[in-house]
Amino acid sequence: MADLSEGCKDHLIKALHDDDPAEKNYHIRQVLQATAADSIDEAAVELKRLGAE
């Protein structure tokens, strides 16, 4: 598993320290979105144009 970026680590730390569930949710979602975007590059997915055979 790849190391998390500093921004992701900061969001997780803020989620741990925050008491508001909505704020915790925000920080965790930010990390999930950032790490999901990274996994696309790692998967080496070949994209094709719509309508291409």
N, C-alpha and C positions, 0 to 999 in steps of 0.2 A: 504494500500500500504506500502510496506517495505521501510525503510530508505535507502537512497543511501549511498554507501561506500564513504570513503574519496577520493579515486581515481576518482570515478565518479563525485563527487562534484568539484574536481580540474579540470577535463576536461570541465565541464560546465562553470566554471569561466573563464577558458582560452578561450572558445568559445565566451563568452561575450566580452572579452577584445581584441580579435584578429580582425584585419581589413580585412585580407585575407579570401575570401569565401572558398577557398580550406582548409585552416587551421580550420575554423569554422566547416566545413563539417567533417573533420577528428575527431575532439574532440566530436562532437555529435554522430558520428557513433560508437566511442569507448564506449560511455555510452549506446547506444542502444544495442550493442553486449553484454556488460556486464550484463545488466538488462534482456535481453532475456534468457541468460544462467541461471540466477537465477530463472526464472519463470518455467523452466522445473522441477526443484526439487519441487517447490510448487504445481505443478499440479499432482504429484504422478502418473506419467505415468508408466505403466508396459511395459517393453521392452521384446520382444520375439525374439528368434533366427530365422534367415531366414530359411524357410522350416519347422519350428515347427508348429504343429497344435494347 
